[in-house]
């Protein structure tokens, strides 16, 4: 333009027009880039499980996304892995009145490259995926338990009788052979194995899809039972003041739990995730029926999303069968009500097992709005998967009889390194103790409990000796509680009596200040 002899003001005006157009184009590219990454977030749990690779690849190809194009957008993020972590759980959807579908079905059926921007066409904003993750790195966690140093002993009534000969029966505790190398505090965190469902629920709520949010919350509530299949052993009963922390940056969650009362036995927990918080306290009431024991959980679980929406529910009844004779197994039955503080609530019915039942573990239910209108329906099995449909599933006896249902959740594949405890791959990581982690833990953490550690290492005689010692110490907990002992990290609400996390733990951990934390696993004097 200068060579053509145009004046400077005209050249400057043209330059401003070009910069404005380029800026607008950059914004469009950034939106497209964020949208593609939300697709990765939607399928992340599939990638982690190593399945459906061809389907996911087909969805990416149909949406015109390639590694070469991804490189062109690299200026909008610090690293590729940073953005991938921030996008976890971000499923994008567009809801047309009574039409229900999940993101996977939508992406597979769509043949238009513009489908990735469907939420804009529907008048909804693109997902805001700037979720902070404490660490984008994938941590290496163990995949199996240590090899036992002693020969394992089977679980039987004879084990109790033989080990209890000549002892005061009022002071007899169950031998360690009946335990698995996890505490009840760690079992609480095991219920969050599928926390990505809450990540997805948060993202659905952000784009105004309240129905898909509660569907994902319900799937999460059911998924906590999946790990109970074929688990013949019971977790260790924690000591008063015992704690457990779980910092899983690759999942975007931090969990903490503490035993806050001995009589009644109460455990309180608190977890923070990507756009949500989860907390609750629980107590168990049990009834012994000779061949079985019935366990009724007492307490309320709460999920609160960052936008203020809250869902609350209580667990259903669990029955453990064949305590004396036959193969030990458990069942879950009853009705679970998930109550929301906004538009939707839901009801889930866990079917009670029967001798002639050909479809055990069945779960059915529905979502209803504030006016009592049913908006969607559930069907599935608590140990396999959960689906949703806009068709009534109440009279359907199995998923095979229902067409058009969409998958909400599916159980992970079993561990390739099974033991007699039948722990999942996730559960195997919960009691792992590295030297670096040990230096940061308070003396009350479950990983430091000696009988549990000996059991994990297969040192059964040492584990039994330590368990007996700690059981004697545990009997002093009632006196300690009667003398005014209070939990260190949780505080009881004066109105409803529930325990809420009062904070300060992670700050103390960062500074290494554990003043006031008792050495609950050490030696003691009864005087």
C-alpha positions in Angstrom: 0.0 0.0 0.0 3.0 2.3 0.6 4.4 1.4 -2.8 1.0 2.4 -4.3 1.4 5.8 -2.6 -1.5 5.5 -0.1 -1.3 7.8 2.9 -0.4 6.6 6.4 -3.8 7.1 8.0 -5.5 4.9 5.4 -2.9 2.2 5.9 -3.3 2.4 9.7 -7.1 2.1 9.3 -6.7 -1.0 7.1 -4.3 -2.5 9.6 -6.9 -2.1 12.4 -9.5 -3.8 10.3 -7.2 -6.8 9.6 -6.3 -7.0 13.3 -10.0 -7.0 14.3 -10.8 -9.7 11.8 -7.9 -11.8 12.9 -8.9 -11.4 16.6 -12.4 -12.5 15.8 -11.0 -15.5 13.9 -8.8 -16.4 16.8 -11.8 -16.4 19.1 -13.6 -18.8 16.9 -10.6 -21.1 16.7 -10.3 -21.1 20.5 -14.0 -22.0 20.9 -13.5 -24.9 18.5 -10.3 -26.0 20.3 -12.1 -26.0 23.7 -14.9 -27.9 22.3 -12.7 -30.6 20.9 -11.0 -31.0 24.2 -14.4 -31.3 25.9 -14.8 -34.4 23.7 -11.6 -35.8 25.2 -12.9 -35.1 28.7 -16.2 -37.0 27.9 -14.3 -40.1 26.8 -11.5 -39.9 29.3 -12.7 -42.8 31.5 -12.9 -44.9 28.3 -9.3 -44.1 27.5 -8.2 -45.1 31.1 -10.0 -48.4 30.8 -8.5 -49.1 27.4 -11.8 -49.8 25.7 -14.0 -48.6 22.8 -10.9 -47.2 21.1 -12.3 -47.6 17.6 -15.5 -45.9 18.5 -13.7 -43.0 20.1 -11.3 -42.7 17.1 -14.3 -42.7 14.7 -16.0 -40.0 16.7 -12.8 -37.9 16.6 -12.4 -38.5 12.8 -16.0 -37.6 12.0 -15.6 -34.4 13.9 -12.5 -33.4 11.8 -10.1 -33.5 14.7 -6.5 -34.7 14.2 -3.2 -34.5 16.0 -1.9 -32.1 13.3 -4.8 -29.7 13.8 -4.4 -29.9 17.5 -0.9 -28.6 17.2 -2.1 -25.5 15.4 -4.1 -24.5 18.5 -1.2 -25.0 21.0 -0.9 -21.3 21.6 -4.1 -21.3 23.7 -2.8 -23.5 26.5 0.5 -24.1 28.4 0.7 -27.8 27.5 -1.5 -30.4 25.9 -1.7 -32.4 29.1 -2.7 -29.3 31.2 -5.8 -28.8 29.1 -6.6 -32.5 28.9 -6.7 -32.6 32.7 -8.9 -29.5 32.9 -11.3 -31.0 30.4 -11.9 -34.3 32.3 -15.6 -35.1 32.7 -16.8 -32.3 30.3 -19.6 -33.9 28.2 -21.2 -31.6 25.8 -24.9 -32.0 24.9 -27.9 -30.2 23.6 -31.3 -31.0 24.9 -34.4 -30.7 22.7 -37.4 -30.8 25.1 -38.1 -34.5 25.8 -35.3 -36.0 23.7 -32.6 -37.8 25.8 -29.3 -39.0 24.7 -25.7 -39.2 25.9 -22.7 -37.6 24.4 -21.3 -40.9 23.1 -24.4 -41.7 21.1 -24.6 -38.2 19.8 -21.1 -38.0 18.5 -21.3 -41.4 16.8 -24.5 -40.6 15.0 -23.4 -37.2 13.9 -21.8 -36.9 10.4 -21.4 -33.1 10.4 -18.2 -31.5 11.5 -20.2 -28.6 12.9 -21.9 -31.0 15.4 -19.2 -30.1 17.9 -20.7 -26.5 18.1 -24.3 -27.7 18.6 -24.6 -26.0 21.9 -24.1 -22.7 20.3 -26.8 -23.4 17.7 -29.1 -24.3 20.6 -28.4 -21.0 22.3 -26.2 -22.4 25.1 -22.7 -21.3 25.8 -19.6 -23.4 25.3 -18.5 -25.3 28.4 -16.2 -23.3 30.6 -13.5 -25.9 31.1 -11.0 -23.8 32.9 -11.0 -26.2 35.9 -7.9 -26.2 38.0 -6.0 -29.4 38.7 -3.4 -29.6 41.4 -1.2 -31.6 39.2 -1.4 -32.6 35.5 1.1 -35.5 36.0 0.0 -39.1 35.8 1.2 -40.7 39.1 2.5 -44.2 39.0 0.5 -46.3 41.5 0.9 -50.0 42.4 -1.1 -52.6 40.5 -0.9 -55.5 43.0 -0.4 -56.2 46.7 2.9 -57.5 48.1 3.5 -61.2 48.0 2.5 -62.8 51.3 5.4 -64.0 53.4 3.3 -66.7 55.1 0.8 -69.3 53.9 -2.8 -67.9 53.8 -5.4 -69.3 56.1 -9.0 -69.7 55.0 -12.0 -68.1 56.6 -14.1 -70.5 58.6 -16.0 -70.8 61.8 -13.3 -73.3 63.0 -10.8 -70.4 62.9 -12.7 -68.5 65.5 -13.3 -71.5 67.7 -9.7 -72.7 67.6 -8.2 -69.3 68.3 -10.7 -68.6 71.1 -10.2 -71.7 73.2 -9.7 -70.8 76.9 -10.4 -67.1 76.4 -12.9 -64.8 78.0 -15.6 -64.7 75.2 -16.6 -61.1 76.2 -13.1 -60.0 75.2 -12.7 -62.1 72.0 -12.2 -60.2 68.8 -12.4 -61.7 65.4 -9.1 -63.1 64.1 -7.3 -61.1 61.5 -8.1 -63.7 58.9 -11.6 -62.2 58.6 -10.2 -58.8 57.6 -9.0 -57.3 54.4 -6.0 -54.9 54.4 -8.2 -51.8 54.3 -9.9 -49.8 57.1 -13.5 -48.5 57.0 -12.1 -45.1 56.4 -10.4 -46.3 53.2 -13.6 -48.1 52.2 -15.4 -44.7 52.3 -13.0 -43.4 49.7 -13.4 -46.5 47.6 -17.0 -45.4 47.1 -15.5 -42.5 45.0 -13.8 -44.8 42.5 -16.1 -43.4 39.8 -15.8 -39.7 40.8 -15.6 -38.8 37.1 -19.4 -39.1 37.1 -19.6 -36.1 39.4 -17.2 -34.2 37.1 -19.6 -34.9 34.2 -22.6 -33.9 36.3 -20.9 -30.6 37.1 -20.3 -29.9 33.4 -23.9 -30.8 32.4 -25.2 -28.4 35.0 -23.0 -25.6 33.7 -24.6 -25.8 30.3 -28.1 -25.8 31.9 -28.8 -29.6 31.5 -30.2 -30.3 35.0 -31.7 -33.6 33.9 -28.4 -35.1 32.8 -26.8 -33.8 36.0 -29.1 -35.7 38.3 -28.8 -38.8 36.1 -25.0 -38.8 36.6 -25.4 -38.2 40.3 -27.7 -41.2 40.6 -25.2 -43.3 38.6 -22.5 -42.2 41.0 -24.7 -43.2 44.0 -25.2 -46.7 42.6 -21.6 -47.1 41.5 -20.3 -47.2 45.1 -21.8 -50.7 45.5 -19.9 -52.2 42.6 -16.8 -53.0 44.6 -18.8 -55.1 47.2 -19.1 -58.1 44.9 -17.3 -61.2 46.1 -15.5 -59.4 48.9 -15.5 -62.0 51.6 -13.5 -60.1 54.2 -14.5 -57.1 56.4 -12.5 -53.9 56.7 -10.6 -53.0 59.9 -12.7 -51.0 62.4 -10.7 -47.8 62.9 -9.6 -46.6 66.3 -11.0 -43.4 67.8 -9.2 -40.4 66.1 -7.9 -42.6 63.2 -7.7 -40.7 59.9 -7.2 -41.3 56.2 -6.2 -39.0 53.4 -6.3 -39.6 49.7 -4.7 -37.1 47.4 -5.3 -38.2 43.8 -4.4 -35.2 41.5 -4.8 -37.4 38.4 -8.4 -37.7 39.3 -8.8 -34.2 40.5 -9.9 -35.2 44.0 -8.7 -34.8 47.6 -10.4 -36.9 50.3 -10.2 -36.9 54.1 -11.9 -39.1 56.7 -11.8 -39.4 60.5 -13.4 -41.6 63.1 -15.2 -39.1 65.2 -17.0 -41.3 67.7 -16.6 -44.7 69.2 -20.0 -45.2 70.8 -21.9 -44.9 68.6 -19.3 -45.7 65.9 -19.3 -42.7 63.5 -17.0 -42.0 60.5 -17.1 -38.5 58.9 -15.6 -37.8 55.5 -15.1 -34.8 53.1 -13.9 -34.8 49.5 -13.3 -32.0 47.0 -13.4 -32.5 43.3 -13.6 -30.6 40.0 -16.5 -28.2 40.7 -18.1 -30.2 43.5 -17.8 -31.2 47.2 -18.9 -34.5 48.8 -19.3 -35.1 52.5 -21.2 -37.2 55.0 -21.0 -39.2 58.3 -22.2 -42.7 58.7 -23.1 -45.2 61.4 -24.2 -48.8 61.0 -27.0 -50.6 62.8 -26.8 -54.4 62.5 -29.1 -57.3 63.1 -27.9 -60.9 63.4 -30.2 -63.5 62.0 -28.1 -66.6 62.5 -27.1 -67.4 58.9 -27.0 -63.8 57.8 -26.4 -60.3 59.2 -28.4 -57.2 58.1 -26.6 -53.8 58.1 -28.7 -50.6 58.0 -26.6 -47.5 57.3 -27.6 -44.4 59.2 -26.5 -41.0 57.9 -26.9 -38.7 54.9 -24.5 -38.2 52.0 -24.3 -34.8 50.3 -23.0 -33.6 47.0 -22.8 -29.8 46.5 -21.8 -28.3 43.1 -20.0 -25.0 42.9 -23.2 -23.4 41.4 -25.1 -24.1 44.6 -27.1 -27.2 43.5 -27.2 -29.9 46.2 -28.2 -33.5 46.2 -28.6 -35.7 49.3 -29.3 -39.4 49.9 -28.9 -42.3 52.3 -27.6 -45.7 51.5 -29.8 -48.8 51.3 -29.8 -51.9 53.5 -27.0 -54.5 53.0 -27.3 -58.1 54.0 -24.4 -60.6 54.3 -25.5 -64.1 53.6 -24.1 -67.6 54.5 -22.1 -66.6 57.6 -21.9 -70.2 58.8 -22.4 -72.5 55.8 -22.2 -71.9 52.0 -20.4 -69.3 50.0 -20.4 -65.9 51.6 -22.0 -63.1 49.5 -23.8 -59.8 50.1 -26.9 -58.1 48.6 -28.2 -54.5 48.7 -31.9 -53.8 48.8 -34.3 -51.0 49.6 -35.2 -47.6 48.1 -32.8 -44.8 47.7 -34.2 -41.3 47.5 -31.9 -38.6 46.0 -33.3 -35.2 46.8 -32.2 -32.1 45.0 -32.7 -28.5 46.0 -33.7 -27.3 42.6 -35.7 -28.9 39.7 -35.2 -32.6 40.0 -35.1 -35.5 42.5 -35.1 -39.2 41.9 -36.0 -42.6 43.4 -34.0 -45.8 42.9 -35.3 -49.3 43.9 -32.7 -51.9 44.7 -34.4 -55.2 44.2 -34.3 -57.7 47.1 -32.9 -61.1 46.1 -34.9 -64.3 46.1 -34.1 -67.9 45.5 -35.8 -68.0 42.1 -34.5 -64.7 40.9 -32.9 -64.9 37.5 -32.0 -61.3 37.4 -30.2 -60.4 40.6 -28.7 -57.0 41.6 -31.4 -55.2 39.6 -31.8 -51.4 40.1 -34.8 -49.5 38.7 -36.0 -45.9 39.2 -37.0 -42.6 37.8 -36.3 -38.9 37.9 -39.2 -36.5 38.6 -39.5 -32.7 38.6 -40.9 -30.5 41.3 -44.4 -31.0 39.8 -44.2 -34.8 40.1 -43.8 -35.4 36.4 -41.4 -38.3 35.5 -38.7 -36.9 33.3 -36.5 -40.0 32.8 -36.1 -43.7 33.9 -33.3 -45.9 35.2 -32.5 -49.5 34.8 -29.3 -51.5 35.4 -27.4 -53.6 38.0 -25.4 -52.2 40.9 -22.5 -54.5 40.1 -22.4 -53.9 36.3 -23.8 -50.8 34.8 -26.7 -48.2 34.7 -28.7 -47.0 31.8 -31.4 -44.3 31.3 -34.3 -44.0 28.9 -37.3 -41.9 28.2 -39.4 -45.1 28.3 -40.9 -46.4 31.5 -38.7 -49.2 32.8 -40.8 -50.1 35.9 -42.3 -53.2 34.2 -39.1 -54.3 32.4 -37.4 -57.3 34.1 -34.1 -57.0 32.3 -32.1 -54.6 30.1 -32.5 -57.0 27.2 -36.2 -56.1 27.0 -35.5 -52.4 26.6 -34.4 -50.7 23.4 -32.9 -47.3 23.0 -31.5 -47.0 26.5 -28.3 -44.9 26.9 -25.3 -45.9 29.1 -24.7 -43.8 32.2 -22.0 -45.8 34.0 -20.2 -49.1 33.6 -18.1 -51.0 36.1 -14.3 -51.1 35.5 -12.6 -54.3 34.5 -11.5 -56.5 37.4 -7.9 -56.4 38.6 -5.4 -58.6 36.7 -3.8 -59.4 40.0 -6.5 -60.9 42.1 -6.0 -62.1 45.7 -8.3 -63.8 48.2 -9.5 -60.3 49.1 -10.8 -59.7 45.5 -9.8 -56.0 45.6 -10.3 -53.9 42.6 -7.4 -52.1 40.8 -8.5 -48.9 42.5 -8.7 -50.5 46.0 -5.2 -52.0 45.7 -3.8 -48.4 45.6 -5.6 -47.2 48.7 -3.2 -48.6 51.3 0.0 -47.9 49.3 2.7 -46.3 51.4 5.8 -44.8 49.8 8.7 -43.3 51.8 7.8 -39.8 50.5 4.2 -40.2 51.6 5.1 -41.6 55.0 7.1 -38.5 55.8 4.0 -36.3 55.2 1.3 -38.3 57.0 0.1 -37.7 60.6 0.6 -40.5 63.1 -3.2 -41.2 62.9 -3.4 -42.3 59.2 -4.7 -45.8 58.5 -1.7 -46.6 56.4 0.4 -46.6 59.5 -1.8 -49.1 61.4 0.6 -52.0 62.1 -1.9 -54.9 62.1 -3.3 -53.8 58.8 0.2 -53.4 57.3 1.2 -56.8 58.5 -1.9 -58.4 57.0 -1.2 -56.7 53.6 2.4 -58.1 53.7 1.1 -61.6 54.5 2.5 -61.6 58.0 -0.5 -63.2 59.6 0.8 -64.1 63.0 2.2 -60.6 63.6 -1.0 -59.0 62.2 -3.1 -61.1 64.7 -0.9 -60.1 67.6 -1.0 -56.4 66.8 -4.8 -56.6 66.2 -5.3 -58.0 69.7 -3.1 -55.2 71.2 -5.0 -52.5 69.4 -8.3 -54.0 70.4 -7.3 -53.7 74.1 -6.3 -50.1 73.4 -9.6 -49.5 71.7 -11.6 -50.4 74.8 -10.1 -47.3 76.4 -11.7 -45.1 73.8 -15.0 -45.0 75.6 -13.3 -43.5 78.7 -11.4 -41.1 76.5 -14.6 -40.0 74.8 -16.4 -39.7 78.1 -13.6 -37.4 79.4 -14.4 -34.8 76.7 -12.3 -36.0 73.7 -13.2 -34.1 70.5 -12.4 -34.9 66.8 -9.4 -33.0 65.5 -10.6 -32.2 62.0 -14.4 -32.4 62.1 -17.0 -30.4 64.1 -20.5 -31.5 65.1 -23.3 -29.3 63.9 -25.4 -28.0 66.9 -28.6 -28.2 64.9 -28.7 -31.5 63.0 -25.9 -33.3 64.8 -24.0 -34.1 61.7 -20.2 -33.7 61.4 -18.7 -31.2 59.0 -15.0 -30.8 58.0 -13.7 -27.7 59.6 -10.5 -27.5 57.5 -6.9 -27.0 58.4 -5.7 -30.6 57.6 -4.1 -29.9 54.3 -2.4 -26.8 55.6 -1.0 -28.7 58.5 0.2 -31.4 56.1 2.0 -28.8 54.0 3.8 -27.4 57.1 4.3 -30.8 58.7 2.8 -29.6 61.9 1.0 -32.5 63.6 1.0 -31.1 67.2 -1.8 -32.5 69.2 -2.2 -35.7 67.0 -2.0 -38.7 69.3 0.1 -41.7 68.6 -2.9 -44.0 68.6 -1.1 -47.0 67.1 1.8 -46.9 69.6 2.3 -48.7 72.9 0.1 -47.6 75.9 -0.2 -48.1 79.6 -3.6 -49.0 81.1 -2.6 -47.0 84.2 
